[in-house]
C-alpha cells in the first residue's frame, strides 16, 4: 500500500510566497493567468532529463519545468485552489498539468479527496527532488538578475600590449573605483583575438581598416599615424636619408605585418598625398612594438612606429623624426564587442568609459 503524506502536515522549506520572491515569479510569469509561466523559454528549459528517448519506461525524455513548479506550488500551499490564487494560474489548468505529469511518470503523486490532498510515497520522493530543482532555478534567475541590476561581475578585455601598459594601466583604476563590484581581466596581446571563441567581452584593435565581422560591433576610438624615428646617435653616425628612396640604404626595423615576398615593404605617404612603396631588407623584424621602439632608441635601425608610442621618447630626445613629411599607414584604433542584445551593465559601462578615456589619451599623445 502506498503511504500518504498530508500536504499540509509540514511546511515545505522552499518557495516563499510570491510577494517575497519577485525575481522567481517574474521569471516564471510576467503577469497572472498567462498561458504559460515559462512562455518563450520552454524549449530551452525542457532539459531536465528523467530517461532517454529509447527508454522503455513510461517516462518521456524530459519534464517541463513548469510542471515541477506547478506541482511544488500545490504541495506548498496545501491544495489546488490555494496554489492557483498564489501563482495566478487557473485551478483547472493546474489540475490538468499535474494529471499529465502523473501520466508521464506512470505513478500517482497526489491522493485527492473532497476534504484533503495528500502526497503518495512516489509524490513525496518526487517532491523532495522538486525542491532542489525549483531552488536551483531560482538561484539561476537570481544570479543573472544580480548582474543586471548594476555593473558587477567579470569583464574580459583584449588590448595591444603598449596600449595596455600606457593607457589602460592609468585609465582602469578610475573605472574600477567607480564600479567596485566589477572585476576586469586584461590580456595584453598584439595578435587579433577571436572575440567570440575566446570569450572576450571587449577587444581593442589597431588596424588600417575596421573589419566587418558578423556578430561584432565596432566603435572608433581614434587614429594613430605611423612615423619614422631613430636615435640621434644613429643619424650622427650614418647620416640622414634625403627621401624615401634612400631608406633601403639604411638599417631598418620592421613589423611582421610589413613582410612581403621575403622582404619588407613600407607604404609611405607625404603631406601632398603622394605615395611611395619602399622595399626593404630589415635588420630586425618583430611584431612587438616595445622591441621595435627599443631598437630605434638604441640605434639598431630606423623604425616606423605609432605616434602615441614615440611621443614620450621624442620629447625626451631619445629618438628623432626621420623624413618628417612622410608617414606610414594610419591605423584606426577601435573597440569590437559582441552585439549588445542582452549585454550586461558591467560590459556596457566599461565600453562607455573607454569611449571617453582612450580617445583623450590618443589626443594627448598625438604629434
C-alpha positions as CSV (number, residue, x, y, z in Angstrom):
1,X,0.0,0.0,0.0
2,X,1.3,3.5,-0.9
3,X,2.0,5.7,2.1
4,X,0.4,9.0,2.1
5,X,1.6,12.4,3.5
6,X,-0.9,15.2,4.1
7,X,0.2,18.1,2.0
8,X,-0.5,20.5,5.0
9,X,1.2,18.4,7.6
10,X,4.5,20.1,7.4
11,X,5.7,23.3,5.7
12,X,8.0,22.8,2.8
13,X,11.4,24.5,3.1
14,X,11.3,26.4,-0.3
15,X,9.2,28.8,-2.3
16,X,8.4,31.8,-0.2
17,X,5.1,33.4,-1.1
18,X,5.2,35.2,-4.5
19,X,5.3,38.7,-2.9
20,X,8.6,37.7,-1.3
21,X,10.1,36.2,-4.4
22,X,9.7,38.8,-7.2
23,X,12.5,37.6,-9.3
24,X,11.3,34.0,-9.4
25,X,7.8,34.9,-10.1
26,X,8.8,37.5,-12.7
27,X,10.9,34.9,-14.4
28,X,8.2,32.3,-14.4
29,X,5.3,34.6,-15.2
30,X,5.2,38.2,-16.1
31,X,1.6,38.6,-15.2
32,X,-1.1,36.4,-13.6
33,X,-3.0,33.9,-15.6
34,X,-0.8,33.9,-18.7
35,X,-0.8,30.9,-21.0
36,X,2.5,29.6,-19.6
37,X,4.7,30.8,-16.8
38,X,7.7,29.9,-18.8
39,X,6.4,31.0,-22.2
40,X,9.2,31.9,-24.6
41,X,11.7,29.8,-22.7
42,X,10.1,26.4,-22.6
43,X,12.2,24.9,-25.4
44,X,15.4,25.7,-23.6
45,X,14.0,24.7,-20.2
46,X,12.8,21.3,-21.2
47,X,16.1,19.8,-20.4
48,X,15.5,18.1,-17.1
49,X,16.2,14.5,-18.2
50,X,14.5,11.6,-16.4
51,X,15.1,9.0,-19.0
52,X,16.2,8.5,-22.6
53,X,14.1,8.7,-25.7
54,X,14.7,5.0,-26.2
55,X,13.7,4.1,-22.7
56,X,11.0,1.5,-22.3
57,X,9.8,3.2,-19.1
58,X,6.6,5.2,-19.2
59,X,8.6,8.4,-18.6
60,X,9.4,10.7,-21.5
61,X,12.9,12.1,-22.1
62,X,12.1,15.4,-20.4
63,X,9.9,17.0,-17.8
64,X,8.6,20.5,-18.4
65,X,9.9,22.7,-15.5
66,X,6.5,24.4,-15.4
67,X,5.0,21.1,-14.2
68,X,7.6,20.8,-11.5
69,X,6.8,24.4,-10.4
70,X,3.1,23.7,-10.5
71,X,3.3,20.5,-8.5
72,X,5.6,22.1,-5.9
73,X,3.2,25.0,-5.5
74,X,0.2,22.7,-5.0
75,X,2.2,20.9,-2.3
76,X,3.5,24.1,-0.7
77,X,0.1,25.9,-0.5
78,X,-1.8,22.8,0.5
79,X,-4.1,22.4,-2.5
80,X,-5.1,23.4,-6.0
81,X,-7.3,26.4,-5.0
82,X,-4.7,28.0,-2.8
83,X,-1.9,27.4,-5.3
84,X,-4.0,28.9,-8.1
85,X,-4.6,32.1,-6.1
86,X,-0.9,32.4,-5.1
87,X,0.7,31.8,-8.5
88,X,-2.0,33.2,-10.7
89,X,-2.8,30.1,-12.8
90,X,-6.3,28.7,-13.2
91,X,-7.1,25.8,-10.9
92,X,-8.3,23.6,-13.8
93,X,-5.0,24.2,-15.6
94,X,-3.1,23.2,-12.5
95,X,-5.1,20.0,-12.2
96,X,-4.7,19.1,-15.9
97,X,-1.0,19.7,-15.8
98,X,-0.4,17.6,-12.8
99,X,-2.6,14.8,-14.1
100,X,-0.5,14.9,-17.3
101,X,2.7,14.8,-15.2
102,X,1.4,11.7,-13.3
103,X,0.6,10.0,-16.6
104,X,4.1,10.6,-17.9
105,X,5.7,9.4,-14.7
106,X,3.4,6.4,-14.6
107,X,2.7,7.0,-10.9
108,X,0.1,8.8,-8.8
109,X,1.7,11.7,-6.9
110,X,-1.3,13.1,-5.0
111,X,-4.3,11.4,-3.4
112,X,-7.3,13.7,-3.8
113,X,-10.4,13.7,-1.6
114,X,-13.1,16.3,-1.2
115,X,-11.6,17.4,2.1
116,X,-7.8,16.9,1.8
117,X,-4.9,16.4,-0.5
118,X,-2.1,14.0,0.4
119,X,1.2,13.0,-1.1
120,X,1.7,9.4,-2.1
121,X,5.1,7.7,-1.5
122,X,6.0,8.5,-5.1
123,X,4.7,12.0,-4.7
124,X,6.9,12.5,-1.6
125,X,10.0,11.3,-3.3
126,X,9.2,13.5,-6.4
127,X,8.5,16.5,-4.2
128,X,11.8,16.2,-2.4
129,X,13.7,16.4,-5.7
130,X,11.5,19.2,-6.9
131,X,12.7,21.3,-4.1
132,X,16.3,21.2,-5.4
133,X,15.1,21.9,-9.0
134,X,13.0,24.9,-8.0
135,X,15.6,26.3,-5.7
136,X,18.2,25.8,-8.5
137,X,16.0,27.6,-11.0
138,X,15.5,30.4,-8.5
139,X,19.3,30.7,-7.9
140,X,19.9,30.8,-11.7
141,X,17.4,33.7,-12.1
142,X,18.8,35.5,-9.1
143,X,22.4,35.2,-10.3
144,X,21.6,36.8,-13.6
145,X,19.2,39.4,-12.1
146,X,22.0,40.5,-9.8
147,X,24.3,41.1,-12.7
148,X,21.6,43.1,-14.5
149,X,20.8,45.4,-11.6
150,X,24.1,47.2,-11.6
151,X,27.6,46.8,-13.0
152,X,29.0,43.6,-11.4
153,X,30.9,40.5,-12.3
154,X,33.9,39.8,-14.6
155,X,34.7,41.7,-17.9
156,X,37.3,40.2,-20.2
157,X,39.3,42.6,-22.3
158,X,41.9,42.1,-25.1
159,X,44.2,45.0,-25.8
160,X,47.5,45.7,-27.7
161,X,50.4,45.4,-25.3
162,X,51.7,49.0,-25.3
163,X,48.1,50.4,-25.1
164,X,47.5,48.2,-22.1
165,X,50.7,49.4,-20.4
166,X,50.5,53.1,-21.3
167,X,46.7,53.8,-21.4
168,X,44.7,51.1,-19.6
169,X,47.1,50.9,-16.8
170,X,46.2,54.6,-16.0
171,X,42.6,54.5,-17.0
172,X,41.3,51.3,-15.4
173,X,41.8,52.3,-11.7
174,X,39.3,55.2,-12.1
175,X,36.7,52.9,-13.7
176,X,37.2,50.1,-11.0
177,X,37.0,52.7,-8.2
178,X,33.7,53.9,-9.6
179,X,32.4,50.3,-10.1
180,X,33.6,48.3,-7.1
181,X,31.6,45.2,-8.0
182,X,33.3,44.8,-11.4
183,X,36.4,42.7,-11.9
184,X,38.4,43.1,-15.1
185,X,40.6,40.6,-16.9
186,X,43.0,42.2,-19.4
187,X,45.0,40.1,-21.9
188,X,47.7,42.3,-23.4
189,X,48.5,40.9,-26.8
190,X,49.3,42.3,-30.3
191,X,47.5,39.3,-32.0
192,X,44.0,39.6,-33.3
193,X,41.9,37.5,-30.8
194,X,38.7,35.7,-31.7
195,X,36.3,37.6,-29.5
196,X,33.5,35.0,-29.6
197,X,35.6,31.8,-29.4
198,X,37.9,33.2,-26.8
199,X,35.0,34.6,-24.8
200,X,36.2,38.2,-24.7
201,X,33.7,40.9,-23.9
202,X,35.7,43.7,-25.4
203,X,38.7,43.8,-27.8
204,X,40.7,46.9,-28.6
205,X,42.3,46.7,-32.1
206,X,44.6,49.0,-34.2
207,X,44.3,48.3,-37.9
208,X,44.3,50.3,-41.2
209,X,40.7,49.4,-41.7
210,X,37.8,48.2,-39.4
211,X,36.9,44.7,-40.4
212,X,33.2,43.8,-40.9
213,X,32.8,40.7,-38.8
214,X,29.4,39.1,-38.3
215,X,28.1,39.3,-34.8
216,X,30.5,42.0,-33.7
217,X,30.0,45.8,-33.3
218,X,32.9,48.2,-33.8
219,X,33.3,51.7,-32.3
220,X,36.1,54.0,-33.3
221,X,38.4,55.4,-30.6
222,X,40.7,57.4,-32.7
223,X,43.5,57.2,-35.2
224,X,47.3,56.7,-34.9
225,X,49.8,57.8,-37.6
226,X,53.0,55.8,-38.0
227,X,56.1,57.9,-38.3
228,X,59.8,57.2,-39.0
229,X,62.2,57.5,-36.0
230,X,65.7,56.5,-34.9
231,X,68.2,57.6,-32.2
232,X,70.2,60.8,-32.7
233,X,73.4,58.7,-32.4
234,X,72.3,56.6,-35.4
235,X,71.8,59.8,-37.5
236,X,75.1,61.2,-36.4
237,X,76.9,58.0,-37.5
238,X,75.1,57.1,-40.7
239,X,73.6,60.4,-41.8
240,X,70.0,61.2,-42.8
241,X,68.0,59.8,-45.7
242,X,67.0,62.6,-48.1
243,X,64.0,60.8,-49.5
244,X,62.1,57.5,-49.0
245,X,64.1,56.1,-51.9
246,X,67.2,56.3,-49.6
247,X,65.7,54.1,-46.8
248,X,66.9,50.7,-48.3
249,X,70.5,52.0,-47.8
250,X,70.0,52.2,-44.0
251,X,69.4,49.6,-41.4
252,X,65.7,49.3,-40.6
253,X,63.4,47.7,-38.0
254,X,60.1,46.3,-39.4
255,X,56.9,44.8,-38.1
256,X,55.8,41.3,-39.1
257,X,52.9,43.0,-40.8
258,X,55.4,44.7,-43.2
259,X,56.8,41.4,-44.5
260,X,56.1,40.9,-48.2
261,X,57.7,38.4,-50.6
262,X,60.7,37.6,-48.4
263,X,61.4,41.3,-47.6
264,X,59.5,44.1,-46.1
265,X,57.5,46.9,-47.6
266,X,56.7,50.3,-46.2
267,X,53.9,52.3,-47.9
268,X,54.7,55.9,-47.2
269,X,52.5,59.0,-48.0
270,X,53.6,62.6,-47.8
271,X,51.6,65.6,-46.9
272,X,50.7,66.1,-50.6
273,X,49.2,62.6,-50.6
274,X,51.9,61.2,-52.8
275,X,52.6,57.5,-52.1
276,X,55.8,55.6,-52.4
277,X,56.3,51.8,-51.9
278,X,59.7,51.2,-50.3
279,X,61.2,47.7,-50.5
280,X,63.5,46.9,-47.5
281,X,65.7,44.2,-46.1
282,X,65.2,45.0,-42.4
283,X,67.8,44.1,-39.9
284,X,65.2,43.3,-37.2
285,X,61.6,42.1,-37.7
286,X,59.2,41.7,-34.8
287,X,55.5,42.1,-34.0
288,X,56.4,43.5,-30.6
289,X,56.1,47.3,-30.5
290,X,58.3,47.5,-27.4
291,X,61.1,45.7,-29.1
292,X,60.9,47.9,-32.2
293,X,60.8,51.0,-30.0
294,X,63.9,50.0,-28.0
295,X,65.7,49.0,-31.2
296,X,65.1,52.5,-32.6
297,X,66.2,54.1,-29.3
298,X,69.4,52.1,-29.3
299,X,70.3,52.8,-32.9
300,X,69.6,49.4,-34.4
301,X,67.8,50.9,-37.3
302,X,65.1,53.3,-38.5
303,X,61.6,52.2,-37.3
304,X,58.1,53.0,-38.4
305,X,56.1,53.4,-35.2
306,X,52.7,54.8,-34.0
307,X,52.9,58.4,-32.9
308,X,51.5,57.7,-29.5
309,X,54.3,55.2,-28.9
310,X,57.1,57.6,-29.7
311,X,55.7,60.8,-28.4
312,X,57.4,60.3,-25.0
313,X,60.8,59.3,-26.3
314,X,60.6,62.1,-28.8
315,X,60.1,64.7,-26.1
316,X,62.9,63.2,-24.1
317,X,65.3,63.3,-27.1
318,X,65.8,59.6,-27.2
319,X,64.6,59.5,-30.8
320,X,64.3,61.9,-33.7
321,X,61.9,62.1,-36.6
322,X,63.2,60.9,-40.0
323,X,61.7,62.3,-43.2
324,X,59.0,64.1,-41.1
325,X,56.9,64.9,-44.1
326,X,56.3,61.2,-44.8
327,X,54.0,58.9,-42.8
328,X,53.1,55.2,-42.8
329,X,49.6,53.9,-42.9
330,X,47.1,55.4,-40.5
331,X,45.8,52.9,-38.1
332,X,42.2,53.1,-36.7
333,X,42.1,52.3,-33.0
334,X,38.7,50.8,-32.3
335,X,36.7,48.6,-29.9
336,X,34.9,45.5,-31.0
337,X,32.4,43.6,-28.9
338,X,29.5,41.2,-29.5
339,X,26.2,42.6,-30.5
340,X,24.7,44.4,-27.5
341,X,21.5,42.4,-27.1
342,X,21.5,41.1,-23.5
343,X,24.7,43.0,-22.7
344,X,25.4,43.2,-19.0
345,X,25.7,46.6,-17.3
346,X,29.3,45.8,-16.4
347,X,30.3,45.4,-20.1
348,X,28.3,48.4,-21.2
349,X,29.7,50.7,-18.5
350,X,33.3,49.7,-19.4
351,X,32.7,50.3,-23.1
352,X,31.3,53.8,-22.3
353,X,34.2,54.5,-20.1
354,X,36.8,53.5,-22.7
355,X,35.0,55.5,-25.4
356,X,35.7,58.6,-23.3
357,X,39.2,58.0,-21.9
358,X,41.0,56.3,-24.7
359,X,40.3,59.0,-27.3
360,X,41.5,61.6,-24.8
361,X,44.8,59.6,-24.3
362,X,45.3,59.3,-28.0
363,X,44.8,63.1,-28.5
364,X,47.2,64.0,-25.7
365,X,50.0,61.8,-27.3
366,X,49.5,62.7,-30.9
367,X,52.4,64.6,-32.6
